Amino acid sequence: MTDSISTGLLSDISVREKYGSTTVGKEKQELGQDVFLELMVTQMQNQNPLDPQENSEFVAQLAQFSSVEGLDKLNNTMNDFVGSFQSNQALQASAMVGRFVKVDSETSYLGNDGLIAGTIDLTQSTNDLKVKVFNSDGEQVAEEMMGKNTAGEIPFAWDGADGAGNQLPAGFYTFEVTANYGGNPVRLNTALSHNVDSVSVGANGTISLNIAGAGTKSMSEIREIL
């Protein structure tokens, strides 16, 4: 007859003898549900007869294990979903290469099509809305009087012609938009059309558009796809 009574828990040596030990450099062993149930039965067989575990304790252990296993599966499912979503985003973004988008800017490139589209952020109504266009040397080459407008996003377009109707060469042009409020001209923000040169996918899966004349922009910074 032995002088000791089992404590109801498998000793570390018993567990390592039955299921193997984990050492640095070896592949981590996964504790599946079948192994857990076998461990639980073994624990019941070796529990202290003078102080047995309640059934509720085993049920609680099993419930905890099931919860952890469920969360692990949910994590894997979410990771797969996120990966698929990011791939779809990259695919959709790649379809924008070669297209024009509007982003917040004051300067845009006039290409062979001879057109720059824009949007003016008019914060309050005005009777005198004016658009001036400057070339890369800072010289004013065109001006458009847009007159009375109510507050909101005001669309406009420039066909690349100067004040005399002559077509200007390709290049970068800057737009200065002002609204007159009580005799005081106020500079307004604009969004201009730009060509999408390429798409970049970051290490964390973020999608960025490389836009001619406007640098790198995130998808959330795109005001409009033309």
N, C-alpha and C positions, 0 to 999 in steps of 0.2 A: 504494500500500500504506500502511495506517495505521500510526502509530507506537505505538498503544496496543492492548491486548488487553482484551476484555470481562472484567469481574470475575465474571461468572456471576449477578449480581443486577441486576434492573431498576433503573435510576436513578429517583430520586424524580420527575424531570421526565418520564421515559418513562411512568411509571405515571399521573401526573396528566394527561398528554396523551391517553392511551388511555382512562382510566376516569373522568376528571374529578377536580377537587380539592374538598375540603371546606372551606367557609368559614363563619364565624359568621353565623347568620341563615338559612343554607340547610339544607334537609332532609338529615339524615344518610343517606348511601348505604349500602346493605346489601351485604356481600360474600357472595354466594351460592356454592353449591358449583360451579356451572358456571363462574362467573368465576374461582374459585380454580383449577380444572383448566386453564383457559385461561392463567392466569398461570404455572402450573407448566410447561406446554408451552413458553410463551415463554421462561421461565427456562432450560429445557433447551437451547433453540435458541441462546441468547445466553451460555451458560456458557463459562468459560475452557477451551479445549481442552487446555491444559497442566495444568489442575487441575480436572477434571470432578467434579461431585458424584456420590457413590455412589447407587445405586438405593435403598439402605436409607434414605438421608436424605430422599428424596422420599416414600417410603412412610411414614416417621415423620411428615413434615409433613402428609400426607394423613390419617393416623390422628389426629393432634392436632386437625386441623380438624374431622374427623367427630365426635370426642369433644366439642368445644366446641358444635358444632351440635346434637348429641344432648342435651347438658345444657340448652341453650337451649330446645329443644322440651319437655324434661321440666319445666323451670321454668314454661313457659306452661301445660302440662297441670295442674301442681300448683296454679297460681294459679286456673285455672278450677274445679278441684275444691274448693279452699278457698272460693271465692266461692259455689259451689253449696251447700256444706255450711253456710255461714253463713246463706244464704237459707232453707234448710230449718230451721235452728235458730230463726230469727226467726219463721217460720211456725208452728212447733210452740209456741214461747213465747207467740205471740199467742192461741193457743187456750186459754191459762191465764187470760186476763183474765176476771174475774168469778168465778173459782174460789177455793177456800180452800187455803192451804198452811201447813205448820208451819215456823217459823223460830225460832232461838234468841232468846228474849225473855221478859220477866217481865210485860209489859203487853199487853193485847189489847182490841179493841173488841167489845162485846156489841151485836149488831145485832137486827133484828126477829125473827130466827129463835130468839133466846134461847139460844144455845149457844156455848160456847168449849171446844174440844178441846185437850188438851195432852199432853206427854210429860215425865216426870221422869227426870233422869239420876241414878240411884241408884248411887253408887260402891261401896257395900258393903251387905250385908244389914242390916236393922234390924227391931226389933219395934214401932217407933213412928214411923210416917210420917204427917205432918200437912200439910194444905193450907189456907192462909188466903187470903181474898179481900178486897181493899180497893177502895173507890171512888176517884174522882178527888180527893176531899177528904181522903184518907188514913184514912177510917173503915172499920173491919172490918165487912163485911156478910155474910160466910159463912165457914164452917169445915167441913172434912171430915177425919175421922179415918180414915186408910187402913190403920192397924195394921201387921201384919207383912208384909214384902216382901223378896224376895231381890234381890241386886244385878242391875242391868240397866236397860233403858229401860222405865219403868212408865207405861202410858197412863192418862189420866183425862179426865173431861169435867165441865163445870159448866153446869147448865141455866139459869143466870141468876136463881135463886131465893135468897132470904135464908134465915136460920135458921128462920123461921116459915113458909116455903113461899111467901112472896109474890114475885111476879115483879118484878124490879128494872128500872128504865128503861134504855134504850140509853145507851151511853157507854163510856168506857175504864175497865178494871178491872185491878188489879195482883195478881199471885199470889205468895205467899211460901210456899215449900215447905221444910220442915225434917225431918231425920231425927235421932232420938235415939240417940246412941252413948255408952253408959256414963254416962247422966245429962246429957250435953252435947248441946244441939241444934245441928245443923250445917246451914247454908243450902245448898240444892241448886239446880243449874241446871235451867231448864225451856225447852221449846220449845212455843210456843202457835200456835193457828190464826189466820190473817189472810187478808183478802180481797186478791186481786191487782187493783189498779186499772188498771195499764197496763204496757206493755213498752217498753223503750228499747234502741235499737241504737247502740252507740258508734262513733266514727270508725274504730276498728280492728276493727270487726265483733263486739265483745263484746256479749252479751245481758244486760240487767239487768231485774229485775222491780221495779216500784214498788208497794210493799205498804202498805196502810192501817195506820197506827200503828207500822210497823216500818222505814219509809224504803226506800231502794234496796238490793236484794240481788241478788247474782249467782246464776246457776243452781246453782252448787256449794254455796251456802248453804241451799238448800231441803232441809229434813229429810224432808218427806213431802208428797205431793199428795193432798188429800182429795176 
